């Protein structure tokens, strides 16, 4: 099976490592960042363009983290659809607006190829361990065709519905995560302002009905330890904005989501966009709260 991977950021590079370790020895890869290619070139076949990856592959996994970039990638002069793609399967794994998936589906079908949406739920360690959760949108036959890949990278696959619906579910997940992060951020700031220690606050929160595994795994970061970036703040902001746009286009009031996007934008504006989302509570307290003169 000839598989191509487009986009070698943190998740894309981890995907190359995972598939290579599972016997996929004929991976073709490309990224516009040459340094990203160098990190995995010993595990795959780096090619000069996205077009060349498509020409060499039967299935093409795409992990580009913004809607405009993805649309350009498919439609550009040397892009994914600039060559014959008949019979090929595109697997869109970026976190995108559902509307973008519907646009791509029309474009790809017009070229006699197929698309499924399989946004990744998990982090870099989850990819490397093959324990992603994949909400997949698309035709059942196309999902069946992709199963040899999905079974090596995931602990569970959920067929959600049409091509864009897996991405709608993923936006809902990231929005609720952002809402939890915002409430945690404000709750910690309030408790600390009242003189409760960070240790006591976190211990109490871990006993609360809202306690979860993510909270427990990040307690050291909340206390000030360094954090390896899994999902950065600027990407979470992008996902929240995408959720706002998607909800608003369906007539859903997204007032809370808009407020969260504004809060995250403050951290990005202060230069913290590349930091892990778990650092947001301390960034919020140190830089975004107005101190009295």
N, C-alpha and C positions, 0 to 999 in steps of 0.2 A: 504494500500500500504506500503510495507516494503522497506525503503530507507536506504542506507548506505552512509556515508561520510568519505572519506579517505583524511587526510591532514587537520589539525586544526590550521593553521597559522591565520593571521589576517582575511583573506577572508573566510577561512573555518569555523572559529569560528563564524563569523558574519552570515554565511549561516545556521549554526545550530540554532542560535537565531531566524533568520527569519522564517525558516520552522517550528520550534517549536511554534512560535507565530501564525502561520497560520494553526494549527491543525495537523501537522505531529508529532504525539506523540510516534511513534515507530521507531525513528532514531537510527541506529547503527553506532558507530563512532570509529575511530582508528587514532592514530598518534604515530610516534616513540618517540616523546617527551611527557613524562608522565605529565609534568606540563601543556602542552597544553590541554591534556585530562581533567585535573582537572577543567579547566575554564568552561567547558560545561557539565560536568558529571551530573549536576542536570537537564539538559534538554534532555539528550539522554542516550543510553545504551553503555557505553564504553566496548570494547572487547579487547582481548589480542593480536590479530593479524589482519592483513589485510585479511587473509584467512577467519577468523571467520566472519568478516563483510560481505564478499561475500556470505558465506554459509547462512547467516541470511536474506539477502536482495534480492529483485527482481531487483532493479535499484541501481547502485553504482556510486556516484558522486566523481570524483577524482580531488584534487586540490594540486598538488605537483609541486613546481616551478622550476624544471630543467629537461631537457630531459633525461640525464643519470639516474637520480633518478627515473623517471617515468618508464623507460624501465626495470630497476632493480626491481621496485615494482611489475610489472606484472609478471616477469619471475623468481623471486627468489624462494627458496625452500618453504617458507611459504607465498608466494605472492598471487596476485589476481587470477592468473590462475593455482594455485597449487591444486585446487579442481574442482569439477564438476561445470561448469558455463552454461550449456545448457539452452537456453531460457532467460538468463539474459541480461540486457542492461547496458552497461558501458557508462557513460557520462563524457567525458574528458574535464575538465574546466581549466586546467593549460594553461599558455601561452607557447606554444611549437613550434618547427619547424614543418611545414607540413609533412616533411619526417617521423618524429616520429609517427604522426597519421597514416600514411600509413603502417608503420611497425606494429603498434598495431592492426590495422584493420585486417591485415593478420593473426596475432596470435589469435585474438579473434574469427574471423570467423572459424578458424580451430578447435575451441572448441565449435562450434555451438552456439555462443553467438553473440551479436551485439554491435556496437560502434557508438556513435555520438560525434562530436567535438562541444563544446559550450563554447568557451573562453569568459570570462566575461569582459564587457566594463563598468567600473564604479569603485567606491571606497567602503570603508566600510559603510559609510552612505547610499550609493546607494543600497547596499545589504540589509541593515536593513529596508530601506523604500520600498523594492520590486521594484526598478526602474532601474535595470540593462538593458543594451541593449545586446542582445545575437545574434551574427552572428553564425548560426548553420550550420555545414556540416554533411551530412549523408543522409540516406534513409528517404523519407517522412513518411513512416509508423513508423519508429523509433522515429522521431520527434513527431508524433502524440501521441505516447505512453508516451513521456516525458512531454507533455503539462501540465498535472496536477501540475507538479513541476515548470516548466518554467513560467506558468501564475502567480504563487505566488511570483516569485523573479524578474520579469522583467516588464518593461514598453513596450518593443517591442522585437519581435523575428523576425529575418530575416533568412530565409532558403537560404543559399548561394549556395550550390551545394554538391559536394562529401565530404567525411568525413574530408579531410584535408583543404578544402577551407575556412572554417570559421576561422581557425587558420592562414592561409595566410593573410586574411583580417585584423585580429587582429595585426599581426606583422606590416602590413602597417600602421595601426593607431598609434601604439607605436613608430614606426620609425619617422613618421611625427611629433609626439609630442616631441620626442627627438630633432629633427631638429629645431623646434620652440624654445625649451628650450635653445639650443646652440646659436641660433641667438639672442635670448633675453639676454642671459648671456653676449655675446660679445658686444651687443649694449649698455647695461647698463654700462659695463666696459669702453667703449669708451666715452660715454656721461659724466660719472663721471670724467674721466681723463681730460675732457675738461672744468670741473668746473660746469656742470649742476647738480642741486641737485637731489637726488633720488626721492623726492616728485614731482618735476616738470617733470622728465623723465617718471614716472609712470602715471601721469595725462595725459601727451601727448600721451603715448602709448595706453591708454584706449580710446583715441579719434581717433586712427589710423584705417585704413581699416583692419588691421590685429588683431584688438582688439577682445577678446573673453571672455567668462564667466570664464574660468580657470584663466586667467590673473587677472581679477578683484577679484576673490576669494582668490588670493594669495598675494595681494599687501602688506598686513601687514608683511608677511614673508619676502618679498623682502626688506622691510625696516628694518628687523632685529628681528622681533618677533619670539618667539618659534613656532615650527611646529609639529603638530601631524603627525606621519608618515602614509601616505596613500600608495604611491608607493615609495619604497626606491631606492636610486641611483644604488645600485648593481643589483637590479632586472631590472631596466631600461637598464643598460649596457648589461645584459644578453639578453634582448629582441632585442637590437640593433645588438649585435653579431649574434643572431639567424637570424635576417633579412639579415645581410651581407652574412652569410653562405647560406641561402636560395636563395638570389638573385644571388650570384656568381655561385651556382650550376646550375642555369638556363642560365648562360652566360651574366648576367646583370652587368655592371660595378657599383660598390658600393663605389666609392671613398669618397663621402661626408659621407656616413654612417660609413665607416671605421675610418674617422677622428673623428666623434662624439664618437665612441666607445673608441678611444684613449683618448679623453678628459675626458670622464666619468671614464675611468680606472685610470686617475691621481687622481681623488677624492677618488676612492676606495683605491688606494695605500696609500693615506694620512690618511686613517682610517675613512673616512666619508661614507662608503658604506651603513650603516644602516640609514642614514639621509634621510628625505623626499626630493624628487626631486626638490621641490621649494627652497630648501636651496642651490642648486647648484650655482646660480649666485654669492652669497656672498662667498661661498667656493672657487670658481674660482678666485675671486678678491683677497682674502686674502692669498691663499696658492699656486695657480698655476701660477700666473703671476710673472715672474722674475723681481724683483726690481733692479734697477741700484745700484751699490756699492756707 
